[in-house]
Amino acid sequence: MILMRRSLRAPALALAAAVAFLPFATPAPASANAAAAIRNVLILGAAAAAAIGITNYNHKKHLRVEEEQETDRRQASFKAYYYRKNGAYPTPEQIHEWYVKTYGAQPAT
């Protein structure tokens, strides 16, 4: 938990607290009925898995957006440099070729 970014600590702590209280969340009659107990455990497990899945999706989405913004910033900087140097804007092929040559990766789209 110490290595997590500050913005991820609160959701992680909330999830840990929810998981810690899962045994207390089942209704009292479930302890008398094995089928109901199993059903409740499966439902709560599915809910926890969905919460984790949503958190992971949002994290990956934010990373992708940041990567796209960084790519746009780099390409805009190259366009400005190219225009100052040559008096014309580069073609999309020139931008792509420069990006791959400079950063060794395909630009994020």
N, CA, C and O atoms as CSV, one atom per row, in Angstrom:
chain,resi,resn,atom,element,x,y,z
A,1,MET,N,N,0.812,-1.189,0.000
A,1,MET,CA,C,0.000,0.000,0.000
A,1,MET,C,C,0.860,1.259,0.000
A,1,MET,O,O,0.435,2.295,-0.511
A,2,ILE,N,N,2.041,1.185,0.555
A,2,ILE,CA,C,2.897,2.355,0.657
A,2,ILE,C,C,3.353,2.797,-0.728
A,2,ILE,O,O,3.538,3.991,-0.961
A,3,LEU,N,N,3.540,1.850,-1.656
A,3,LEU,CA,C,4.034,2.186,-2.974
A,3,LEU,C,C,2.942,2.726,-3.889
A,3,LEU,O,O,3.255,3.204,-4.980
A,4,MET,N,N,1.679,2.670,-3.491
A,4,MET,CA,C,0.580,3.158,-4.320
A,4,MET,C,C,0.604,4.676,-4.396
A,4,MET,O,O,1.065,5.358,-3.481
A,5,ARG,N,N,0.095,5.187,-5.514
A,5,ARG,CA,C,-0.043,6.632,-5.620
A,5,ARG,C,C,-1.117,7.092,-4.654
A,5,ARG,O,O,-2.000,6.320,-4.280
A,6,ARG,N,N,-1.042,8.335,-4.256
A,6,ARG,CA,C,-1.974,8.882,-3.283
A,6,ARG,C,C,-3.421,8.746,-3.762
A,6,ARG,O,O,-4.303,8.468,-2.950
A,7,SER,N,N,-3.686,8.933,-5.045
A,7,SER,CA,C,-5.048,8.900,-5.551
A,7,SER,C,C,-5.645,7.502,-5.508
A,7,SER,O,O,-6.867,7.361,-5.561
A,8,LEU,N,N,-4.824,6.470,-5.415
A,8,LEU,CA,C,-5.331,5.099,-5.395
A,8,LEU,C,C,-5.487,4.548,-3.982
A,8,LEU,O,O,-6.044,3.465,-3.810
A,9,ARG,N,N,-5.010,5.262,-2.971
A,9,ARG,CA,C,-5.064,4.745,-1.607
A,9,ARG,C,C,-6.494,4.654,-1.079
A,9,ARG,O,O,-6.870,3.643,-0.485
A,10,ALA,N,N,-7.288,5.691,-1.288
A,10,ALA,CA,C,-8.641,5.717,-0.741
A,10,ALA,C,C,-9.503,4.587,-1.295
A,10,ALA,O,O,-10.149,3.892,-0.510
A,11,PRO,N,N,-9.546,4.367,-2.634
A,11,PRO,CA,C,-10.352,3.250,-3.123
A,11,PRO,C,C,-9.833,1.897,-2.640
A,11,PRO,O,O,-10.617,0.987,-2.371
A,12,ALA,N,N,-8.519,1.767,-2.530
A,12,ALA,CA,C,-7.954,0.502,-2.075
A,12,ALA,C,C,-8.331,0.251,-0.611
A,12,ALA,O,O,-8.652,-0.877,-0.236
A,13,LEU,N,N,-8.290,1.290,0.203
A,13,LEU,CA,C,-8.677,1.135,1.605
A,13,LEU,C,C,-10.165,0.840,1.731
A,13,LEU,O,O,-10.564,0.039,2.577
A,14,ALA,N,N,-10.982,1.468,0.911
A,14,ALA,CA,C,-12.425,1.213,0.949
A,14,ALA,C,C,-12.719,-0.221,0.547
A,14,ALA,O,O,-13.567,-0.878,1.152
A,15,LEU,N,N,-12.022,-0.709,-0.472
A,15,LEU,CA,C,-12.216,-2.090,-0.904
A,15,LEU,C,C,-11.754,-3.060,0.173
A,15,LEU,O,O,-12.417,-4.068,0.421
A,16,ALA,N,N,-10.633,-2.774,0.813
A,16,ALA,CA,C,-10.137,-3.641,1.880
A,16,ALA,C,C,-11.116,-3.685,3.048
A,16,ALA,O,O,-11.347,-4.745,3.631
A,17,ALA,N,N,-11.684,-2.545,3.385
A,17,ALA,CA,C,-12.665,-2.504,4.472
A,17,ALA,C,C,-13.920,-3.286,4.102
A,17,ALA,O,O,-14.481,-3.997,4.936
A,18,ALA,N,N,-14.360,-3.156,2.852
A,18,ALA,CA,C,-15.555,-3.885,2.412
A,18,ALA,C,C,-15.307,-5.395,2.453
A,18,ALA,O,O,-16.176,-6.157,2.876
A,19,VAL,N,N,-14.138,-5.818,2.021
A,19,VAL,CA,C,-13.817,-7.249,2.034
A,19,VAL,C,C,-13.701,-7.754,3.473
A,19,VAL,O,O,-14.087,-8.886,3.765
A,20,ALA,N,N,-13.175,-6.929,4.365
A,20,ALA,CA,C,-13.017,-7.341,5.759
A,20,ALA,C,C,-14.375,-7.558,6.432
A,20,ALA,O,O,-14.499,-8.405,7.316
A,21,PHE,N,N,-15.386,-6.801,6.018
A,21,PHE,CA,C,-16.702,-6.914,6.636
A,21,PHE,C,C,-17.651,-7.828,5.869
A,21,PHE,O,O,-18.826,-7.924,6.225
A,22,LEU,N,N,-17.171,-8.502,4.822
A,22,LEU,CA,C,-18.027,-9.410,4.057
A,22,LEU,C,C,-18.654,-10.514,4.913
A,22,LEU,O,O,-19.835,-10.807,4.723
A,23,PRO,N,N,-17.931,-11.140,5.839
A,23,PRO,CA,C,-18.566,-12.203,6.624
A,23,PRO,C,C,-19.732,-11.704,7.477
A,23,PRO,O,O,-20.643,-12.466,7.799
A,24,PHE,N,N,-19.700,-10.432,7.837
A,24,PHE,CA,C,-20.760,-9.886,8.675
A,24,PHE,C,C,-21.941,-9.381,7.851
A,24,PHE,O,O,-22.986,-9.047,8.411
A,25,ALA,N,N,-21.788,-9.321,6.535
A,25,ALA,CA,C,-22.825,-8.764,5.670
A,25,ALA,C,C,-23.893,-9.778,5.295
A,25,ALA,O,O,-24.958,-9.394,4.810
A,26,THR,N,N,-23.638,-11.049,5.503
A,26,THR,CA,C,-24.637,-12.056,5.132
A,26,THR,C,C,-25.776,-12.049,6.145
A,26,THR,O,O,-25.541,-11.851,7.337
A,27,PRO,N,N,-26.991,-12.260,5.690
A,27,PRO,CA,C,-28.121,-12.274,6.613
A,27,PRO,C,C,-28.058,-13.458,7.581
A,27,PRO,O,O,-27.429,-14.472,7.277
A,28,ALA,N,N,-28.696,-13.338,8.728
A,28,ALA,CA,C,-28.664,-14.373,9.761
A,28,ALA,C,C,-29.243,-15.704,9.300
A,28,ALA,O,O,-28.671,-16.737,9.648
A,29,PRO,N,N,-30.349,-15.756,8.534
A,29,PRO,CA,C,-30.882,-17.050,8.136
A,29,PRO,C,C,-29.928,-17.838,7.235
A,29,PRO,O,O,-30.068,-19.055,7.110
A,30,ALA,N,N,-28.977,-17.174,6.617
A,30,ALA,CA,C,-28.067,-17.879,5.720
A,30,ALA,C,C,-27.217,-18.885,6.473
A,30,ALA,O,O,-26.811,-19.890,5.889
A,31,SER,N,N,-26.932,-18.654,7.743
A,31,SER,CA,C,-26.108,-19.595,8.484
A,31,SER,C,C,-26.864,-20.894,8.754
A,31,SER,O,O,-26.242,-21.928,8.992
A,32,ALA,N,N,-28.195,-20.855,8.720
A,32,ALA,CA,C,-28.983,-22.061,8.952
A,32,ALA,C,C,-29.210,-22.832,7.660
A,32,ALA,O,O,-29.481,-24.033,7.701
A,33,ASN,N,N,-29.108,-22.177,6.531
A,33,ASN,CA,C,-29.391,-22.802,5.253
A,33,ASN,C,C,-28.112,-22.785,4.414
A,33,ASN,O,O,-27.639,-21.714,4.034
A,34,ALA,N,N,-27.556,-23.949,4.125
A,34,ALA,CA,C,-26.289,-24.033,3.404
A,34,ALA,C,C,-26.408,-23.479,1.990
A,34,ALA,O,O,-25.495,-22.805,1.512
A,35,ALA,N,N,-27.508,-23.752,1.324
A,35,ALA,CA,C,-27.683,-23.272,-0.044
A,35,ALA,C,C,-27.709,-21.738,-0.077
A,35,ALA,O,O,-27.100,-21.117,-0.947
A,36,ALA,N,N,-28.412,-21.148,0.869
A,36,ALA,CA,C,-28.472,-19.688,0.928
A,36,ALA,C,C,-27.107,-19.112,1.279
A,36,ALA,O,O,-26.725,-18.060,0.765
A,37,ALA,N,N,-26.379,-19.786,2.140
A,37,ALA,CA,C,-25.048,-19.305,2.521
A,37,ALA,C,C,-24.122,-19.308,1.310
A,37,ALA,O,O,-23.388,-18.347,1.080
A,38,ILE,N,N,-24.159,-20.379,0.548
A,38,ILE,CA,C,-23.314,-20.463,-0.652
A,38,ILE,C,C,-23.725,-19.392,-1.655
A,38,ILE,O,O,-22.876,-18.731,-2.253
A,39,ARG,N,N,-25.040,-19.225,-1.835
A,39,ARG,CA,C,-25.536,-18.213,-2.756
A,39,ARG,C,C,-25.047,-16.820,-2.348
A,39,ARG,O,O,-24.583,-16.051,-3.190
A,40,ASN,N,N,-25.150,-16.505,-1.082
A,40,ASN,CA,C,-24.731,-15.189,-0.602
A,40,ASN,C,C,-23.240,-14.973,-0.773
A,40,ASN,O,O,-22.813,-13.880,-1.144
A,41,VAL,N,N,-22.455,-15.984,-0.513
A,41,VAL,CA,C,-21.005,-15.866,-0.696
A,41,VAL,C,C,-20.687,-15.638,-2.170
A,41,VAL,O,O,-19.831,-14.818,-2.501
A,42,LEU,N,N,-21.371,-16.360,-3.055
A,42,LEU,CA,C,-21.122,-16.185,-4.488
A,42,LEU,C,C,-21.545,-14.795,-4.955
A,42,LEU,O,O,-20.847,-14.168,-5.751
A,43,ILE,N,N,-22.666,-14.319,-4.470
A,43,ILE,CA,C,-23.127,-12.985,-4.857
A,43,ILE,C,C,-22.156,-11.916,-4.370
A,43,ILE,O,O,-21.809,-11.002,-5.118
A,44,LEU,N,N,-21.721,-12.027,-3.131
A,44,LEU,CA,C,-20.782,-11.037,-2.592
A,44,LEU,C,C,-19.424,-11.121,-3.290
A,44,LEU,O,O,-18.764,-10.106,-3.512
A,45,GLY,N,N,-19.015,-12.356,-3.634
A,45,GLY,CA,C,-17.759,-12.518,-4.370
A,45,GLY,C,C,-17.838,-11.896,-5.749
A,45,GLY,O,O,-16.885,-11.267,-6.209
A,46,ALA,N,N,-18.986,-12.073,-6.414
A,46,ALA,CA,C,-19.161,-11.469,-7.737
A,46,ALA,C,C,-19.166,-9.944,-7.643
A,46,ALA,O,O,-18.616,-9.260,-8.505
A,47,ALA,N,N,-19.791,-9.420,-6.590
A,47,ALA,CA,C,-19.812,-7.963,-6.406
A,47,ALA,C,C,-18.403,-7.424,-6.172
A,47,ALA,O,O,-18.040,-6.377,-6.709
A,48,ALA,N,N,-17.617,-8.129,-5.379
A,48,ALA,CA,C,-16.239,-7.695,-5.126
A,48,ALA,C,C,-15.409,-7.770,-6.406
A,48,ALA,O,O,-14.608,-6.877,-6.684
A,49,ALA,N,N,-15.603,-8.840,-7.185
A,49,ALA,CA,C,-14.869,-8.976,-8.447
A,49,ALA,C,C,-15.257,-7.862,-9.411
A,49,ALA,O,O,-14.402,-7.331,-10.119
A,50,ALA,N,N,-16.536,-7.505,-9.444
A,50,ALA,CA,C,-16.979,-6.422,-10.322
A,50,ALA,C,C,-16.358,-5.096,-9.892
A,50,ALA,O,O,-15.958,-4.295,-10.737
A,51,ALA,N,N,-16.277,-4.861,-8.595
A,51,ALA,CA,C,-15.675,-3.617,-8.098
A,51,ALA,C,C,-14.198,-3.540,-8.490
A,51,ALA,O,O,-13.711,-2.483,-8.892
A,52,ILE,N,N,-13.504,-4.645,-8.372
A,52,ILE,CA,C,-12.087,-4.676,-8.745
A,52,ILE,C,C,-11.942,-4.484,-10.247
A,52,ILE,O,O,-11.054,-3.765,-10.705
A,53,GLY,N,N,-12.826,-5.136,-11.021
A,53,GLY,CA,C,-12.773,-4.995,-12.474
A,53,GLY,C,C,-13.009,-3.572,-12.921
A,53,GLY,O,O,-12.328,-3.087,-13.825
A,54,ILE,N,N,-13.966,-2.889,-12.303
A,54,ILE,CA,C,-14.244,-1.493,-12.651
A,54,ILE,C,C,-13.055,-0.607,-12.300
A,54,ILE,O,O,-12.689,0.284,-13.067
A,55,THR,N,N,-12.460,-0.854,-11.149
A,55,THR,CA,C,-11.293,-0.076,-10.744
A,55,THR,C,C,-10.144,-0.270,-11.727
A,55,THR,O,O,-9.492,0.698,-12.118
A,56,ASN,N,N,-9.890,-1.523,-12.131
A,56,ASN,CA,C,-8.815,-1.790,-13.084
A,56,ASN,C,C,-9.096,-1.134,-14.431
A,56,ASN,O,O,-8.193,-0.576,-15.055
A,57,TYR,N,N,-10.348,-1.202,-14.878
A,57,TYR,CA,C,-10.716,-0.588,-16.156
A,57,TYR,C,C,-10.468,0.918,-16.116
A,57,TYR,O,O,-9.886,1.479,-17.045
A,58,ASN,N,N,-10.904,1.564,-15.050
A,58,ASN,CA,C,-10.723,3.010,-14.936
A,58,ASN,C,C,-9.242,3.384,-14.899
A,58,ASN,O,O,-8.827,4.379,-15.493
A,59,HIS,N,N,-8.454,2.577,-14.195
A,59,HIS,CA,C,-7.016,2.850,-14.122
A,59,HIS,C,C,-6.386,2.760,-15.512
A,59,HIS,O,O,-5.611,3.633,-15.903
A,60,LYS,N,N,-6.721,1.701,-16.258
A,60,LYS,CA,C,-6.161,1.537,-17.598
A,60,LYS,C,C,-6.649,2.638,-18.534
A,60,LYS,O,O,-5.904,3.101,-19.397
A,61,LYS,N,N,-7.890,3.053,-18.364
A,61,LYS,CA,C,-8.442,4.124,-19.196
A,61,LYS,C,C,-7.676,5.421,-18.964
A,61,LYS,O,O,-7.334,6.117,-19.920
A,62,HIS,N,N,-7.402,5.753,-17.704
A,62,HIS,CA,C,-6.665,6.982,-17.393
A,62,HIS,C,C,-5.232,6.910,-17.929
A,62,HIS,O,O,-4.703,7.908,-18.418
A,63,LEU,N,N,-4.613,5.752,-17.841
A,63,LEU,CA,C,-3.262,5.612,-18.393
A,63,LEU,C,C,-3.265,5.816,-19.901
A,63,LEU,O,O,-2.379,6.475,-20.444
A,64,ARG,N,N,-4.273,5.243,-20.586
A,64,ARG,CA,C,-4.367,5.377,-22.029
A,64,ARG,C,C,-4.594,6.837,-22.428
A,64,ARG,O,O,-3.993,7.319,-23.388
A,65,VAL,N,N,-5.445,7.530,-21.703
A,65,VAL,CA,C,-5.716,8.941,-21.996
A,65,VAL,C,C,-4.452,9.777,-21.795
A,65,VAL,O,O,-4.149,10.648,-22.610
A,66,GLU,N,N,-3.723,9.518,-20.724
A,66,GLU,CA,C,-2.473,10.246,-20.477
A,66,GLU,C,C,-1.464,9.986,-21.590
A,66,GLU,O,O,-0.767,10.901,-22.028
A,67,GLU,N,N,-1.388,8.733,-22.047
A,67,GLU,CA,C,-0.459,8.389,-23.120
A,67,GLU,C,C,-0.850,9.095,-24.417
A,67,GLU,O,O,0.016,9.590,-25.140
A,68,GLU,N,N,-2.135,9.144,-24.710
A,68,GLU,CA,C,-2.595,9.834,-25.919
A,68,GLU,C,C,-2.311,11.334,-25.840
A,68,GLU,O,O,-1.927,11.946,-26.836
A,69,GLN,N,N,-2.499,11.924,-24.662
A,69,GLN,CA,C,-2.213,13.346,-24.496
A,69,GLN,C,C,-0.720,13.627,-24.676
A,69,GLN,O,O,-0.342,14.632,-25.278
A,70,GLU,N,N,0.116,12.745,-24.158
A,70,GLU,CA,C,1.561,12.910,-24.314
A,70,GLU,C,C,1.959,12.782,-25.786
A,70,GLU,O,O,2.808,13.533,-26.268
A,71,THR,N,N,1.355,11.844,-26.490
A,71,THR,CA,C,1.627,11.692,-27.920
A,71,THR,C,C,1.205,12.937,-28.682
A,71,THR,O,O,1.943,13.423,-29.539
A,72,ASP,N,N,0.032,13.451,-28.377
A,72,ASP,CA,C,-0.443,14.677,-29.043
A,72,ASP,C,C,0.491,15.845,-28.766
A,72,ASP,O,O,0.787,16.637,-29.662
A,73,ARG,N,N,0.957,15.952,-27.518
A,73,ARG,CA,C,1.864,17.043,-27.164
A,73,ARG,C,C,3.170,16.933,-27.943
A,73,ARG,O,O,3.683,17.932,-28.448
A,74,ARG,N,N,3.705,15.720,-28.040
A,74,ARG,CA,C,4.964,15.514,-28.771
A,74,ARG,C,C,4.794,15.856,-30.246
A,74,ARG,O,O,5.643,16.524,-30.836
A,75,GLN,N,N,3.696,15.397,-30.839
A,75,GLN,CA,C,3.483,15.652,-32.259
A,75,GLN,C,C,3.262,17.138,-32.529
A,75,GLN,O,O,3.743,17.659,-33.535
A,76,ALA,N,N,2.544,17.821,-31.650
A,76,ALA,CA,C,2.335,19.261,-31.820
A,76,ALA,C,C,3.664,20.010,-31.720
A,76,ALA,O,O,3.903,20.970,-32.452
A,77,SER,N,N,4.513,19.564,-30.816
A,77,SER,CA,C,5.827,20.194,-30.678
A,77,SER,C,C,6.650,19.991,-31.947
A,77,SER,O,O,7.318,20.912,-32.416
A,78,PHE,N,N,6.597,18.773,-32.503
A,78,PHE,CA,C,7.335,18.503,-33.735
A,78,PHE,C,C,6.785,19.337,-34.886
A,78,PHE,O,O,7.555,19.859,-35.693
A,79,LYS,N,N,5.455,19.469,-34.972
A,79,LYS,CA,C,4.853,20.271,-36.045
A,79,LYS,C,C,5.316,21.723,-35.959
A,79,LYS,O,O,5.646,22.339,-36.973
A,80,ALA,N,N,5.339,22.264,-34.744
A,80,ALA,CA,C,5.774,23.652,-34.566
A,80,ALA,C,C,7.248,23.812,-34.957
A,80,ALA,O,O,7.618,24.775,-35.629
A,81,TYR,N,N,8.082,22.862,-34.530
A,81,TYR,CA,C,9.508,22.897,-34.882
A,81,TYR,C,C,9.681,22.830,-36.397
A,81,TYR,O,O,10.433,23.610,-36.981
A,82,TYR,N,N,8.989,21.904,-37.015
A,82,TYR,CA,C,9.106,21.699,-38.455
A,82,TYR,C,C,8.652,22.952,-39.207
A,82,TYR,O,O,9.276,23.346,-40.193
A,83,TYR,N,N,7.563,23.579,-38.742
A,83,TYR,CA,C,7.056,24.784,-39.395
A,83,TYR,C,C,8.052,25.934,-39.264
A,83,TYR,O,O,8.291,26.662,-40.227
A,84,ARG,N,N,8.635,26.099,-38.067
A,84,ARG,CA,C,9.630,27.161,-37.879
A,84,ARG,C,C,10.841,26.937,-38.777
A,84,ARG,O,O,11.407,27.891,-39.312
A,85,LYS,N,N,11.233,25.696,-38.942
A,85,LYS,CA,C,12.432,25.380,-39.707
A,85,LYS,C,C,12.184,25.449,-41.220
A,85,LYS,O,O,13.011,25.981,-41.961
A,86,ASN,N,N,11.040,24.909,-41.680
A,86,ASN,CA,C,10.810,24.756,-43.118
A,86,ASN,C,C,9.726,25.668,-43.690
A,86,ASN,O,O,9.583,25.744,-44.910
A,87,GLY,N,N,8.968,26.353,-42.859
A,87,GLY,CA,C,7.928,27.242,-43.365
A,87,GLY,C,C,6.685,26.514,-43.863
A,87,GLY,O,O,5.824,27.129,-44.493
A,88,ALA,N,N,6.579,25.223,-43.593
A,88,ALA,CA,C,5.401,24.435,-43.979
A,88,ALA,C,C,5.205,23.347,-42.936
A,88,ALA,O,O,6.132,22.964,-42.221
A,89,TYR,N,N,3.973,22.862,-42.870
A,89,TYR,CA,C,3.700,21.807,-41.898
A,89,TYR,C,C,4.073,20.444,-42.464
A,89,TYR,O,O,3.966,20.227,-43.671
A,90,PRO,N,N,4.510,19.519,-41.605
A,90,PRO,CA,C,4.869,18.179,-42.089
A,90,PRO,C,C,3.618,17.377,-42.449
A,90,PRO,O,O,2.528,17.630,-41.936
A,91,THR,N,N,3.801,16.418,-43.332
A,91,THR,CA,C,2.700,15.530,-43.695
A,91,THR,C,C,2.499,14.514,-42.568
A,91,THR,O,O,3.399,14.310,-41.752
A,92,PRO,N,N,1.340,13.884,-42.517
A,92,PRO,CA,C,1.130,12.854,-41.488
A,92,PRO,C,C,2.161,11.723,-41.551
A,92,PRO,O,O,2.548,11.167,-40.523
A,93,GLU,N,N,2.596,11.393,-42.760
A,93,GLU,CA,C,3.618,10.347,-42.903
A,93,GLU,C,C,4.947,10.784,-42.293
A,93,GLU,O,O,5.637,9.982,-41.664
A,94,GLN,N,N,5.307,12.061,-42.479
A,94,GLN,CA,C,6.542,12.574,-41.896
A,94,GLN,C,C,6.451,12.585,-40.366
A,94,GLN,O,O,7.420,12.260,-39.680
A,95,ILE,N,N,5.295,12.956,-39.845
A,95,ILE,CA,C,5.118,12.968,-38.393
A,95,ILE,C,C,5.255,11.549,-37.846
A,95,ILE,O,O,5.930,11.323,-36.842
A,96,HIS,N,N,4.612,10.606,-38.513
A,96,HIS,CA,C,4.668,9.214,-38.060
A,96,HIS,C,C,6.102,8.682,-38.123
A,96,HIS,O,O,6.574,8.034,-37.189
A,97,GLU,N,N,6.783,8.961,-39.228
A,97,GLU,CA,C,8.169,8.501,-39.379
A,97,GLU,C,C,9.063,9.097,-38.291
A,97,GLU,O,O,9.883,8.393,-37.701
A,98,TRP,N,N,8.901,10.405,-38.026
A,98,TRP,CA,C,9.691,11.058,-36.973
A,98,TRP,C,C,9.398,10.437,-35.612
A,98,TRP,O,O,10.321,10.180,-34.838
A,99,TYR,N,N,8.125,10.193,-35.312
A,99,TYR,CA,C,7.757,9.665,-33.997
A,99,TYR,C,C,8.376,8.285,-33.784
A,99,TYR,O,O,8.955,8.017,-32.732
A,100,VAL,N,N,8.254,7.423,-34.774
A,100,VAL,CA,C,8.800,6.065,-34.633
A,100,VAL,C,C,10.314,6.106,-34.504
A,100,VAL,O,O,10.896,5.372,-33.706
A,101,LYS,N,N,10.957,6.975,-35.299
A,101,LYS,CA,C,12.426,7.078,-35.256
A,101,LYS,C,C,12.885,7.646,-33.911
A,101,LYS,O,O,13.887,7.191,-33.359
A,102,THR,N,N,12.171,8.626,-33.385
A,102,THR,CA,C,12.583,9.300,-32.159
A,102,THR,C,C,12.288,8.479,-30.920
A,102,THR,O,O,13.138,8.356,-30.038
A,103,TYR,N,N,11.073,7.909,-30.843
A,103,TYR,CA,C,10.646,7.237,-29.610
A,103,TYR,C,C,10.657,5.722,-29.708
A,103,TYR,O,O,10.458,5.047,-28.697
A,104,GLY,N,N,10.879,5.171,-30.877
A,104,GLY,CA,C,10.988,3.728,-31.027
A,104,GLY,C,C,9.688,2.979,-30.789
A,104,GLY,O,O,9.699,1.795,-30.452
A,105,ALA,N,N,8.566,3.670,-30.964
A,105,ALA,CA,C,7.263,3.034,-30.748
A,105,ALA,C,C,6.235,3.712,-31.636
A,105,ALA,O,O,6.419,4.847,-32.076
A,106,GLN,N,N,5.153,2.997,-31.889
A,106,GLN,CA,C,4.048,3.580,-32.653
A,106,GLN,C,C,3.343,4.612,-31.793
A,106,GLN,O,O,3.204,4.414,-30.586
A,107,PRO,N,N,2.893,5.716,-32.391
A,107,PRO,CA,C,2.166,6.711,-31.595
A,107,PRO,C,C,0.840,6.156,-31.113
A,107,PRO,O,O,0.198,5.363,-31.803
A,108,ALA,N,N,0.435,6.576,-29.926
A,108,ALA,CA,C,-0.860,6.158,-29.373
A,108,ALA,C,C,-1.964,6.827,-30.173
A,108,ALA,O,O,-1.876,8.010,-30.499
A,109,THR,N,N,-3.001,6.066,-30.486
A,109,THR,CA,C,-4.111,6.647,-31.256
A,109,THR,C,C,-5.396,6.521,-30.513
A,109,THR,O,O,-6.438,6.953,-31.005
